Amino acid sequence: MVNRRRYHQVVGLESEGYTRTQAEDVIATLKASKRTAAHGVQGSRQTAALTVAQAADDYLVYLRTHDGRDVAAKEMRFREHIKPHLGRRSISKLTDDDWLSYVDARKKEGAAASTINRERSALLHLLNTMRRRKMLNTAPLLARQKEPQGKLVYLTPEESQRLLRAAEDDQSLLAHPFIMVTLYTGLRHTAALNLRARDVDVTRRILWIGHDKAGRREQPMPQILAAYLSEMVESLEPDDYLFPSQRAKSGRAYQMNSIFARCVERAGITKHVTPHTMRHTAATNAAHAGLDAATIQAMGGWKTRAMAERYTHAASMHDAMDALQGRLTSSRVTRKLHRPSRKSA
């Protein structure tokens, strides 16, 4: 009975292999669909019948409909990892023990703590989205894995200039603009590729970031980049991408990894450098210029200040070592020569 109205429908026969649990799940789904048709609200009984895989499919559709962020990456994590391990579990009965079992399985597959944490973020966002939609009452916490702090790799000013010169000589017309944008703003790889001509505000020296990990925001840029992009967008229509690709369905380049690697090699840079290194480089340069963590956080679009503080801390340590060197070398320091004494001779 739904809304004081009784419905009669055969859902299956015991002789055909149907169990009571299967019948109850079907009935719960039918009831929820009736409520949705009548009120546009999904009932909790429908959620009880949803598996993690079904909930993930519904969640991804919801994100696309409501202009969600990072949908492609979330879809990949559900498809390749979360569904194979947890897909058959009931979403309403998912526990922290289930998550710990998932973590153990992923570690045996060789997944790093950072990778597991990204998968955790996707699953946690699914659960919290369902709670906001009144489809779940509670959700497990999903313990976060401790990540080892990686080495902070960035380019020196001299290496940055070599990379820019190498990009100018590259056969791809996208190489130099991409490195200019990422080097002078610290934009994330995908956020840079999503830029259109209409997103460039030369007068205010701002890039309008529509789709980014940190959401919609304004990205400031220095005068040298504003002048560079001003010439670049003169021949473009407002909806044209700054990094177009005729082969891609989206109309813009999917990634710049191979082009970037080619420029790095031509520049003679031997350390491991990726497009994300440009982000570290921009933040490091800002820290060495004396900007505080709050300003660097706003400039880079980080949600928390912890990452920005890594750069200011590193810059402070450099300043401290320079001060120490200046203090020690203010008077002449000579190396003492140790000679054998006559007694030991």
Buried (B, 14 or more C-beta within 10 A) or exposed (E): EBEEEEEEEEEEEEEEEBEEEEBBBBBBBBBBBBBEEEEEEBBBBBBBBBBBBBBBBBBBEBBEEEEBBBBEBBBEBBBEBBBEBBBEBBBBEBEEEBBEEBBEBBBEEEBEBEBBBBBBBBBBBBBEBBEEBEBBEEBBEBEEBEEEEEEEBBBEEEBBEBBBEBBEEBEBEBBBBBBBBBBBBBBBBBBBBBBBBBBBBBEEBBBBBBBBBBEEBEBEBEEEBBEBBEEBBEEBEEEBBBBBBEEBEEBBBEEBEEBBEBBBEBBEBEEEBBBBBBBBBBBBBBBBEEBEBEBBBBBBBBEEBEBBBBBBEBBEEEEEEEEEEEEEEEEEEEEEEEEEEEEEE
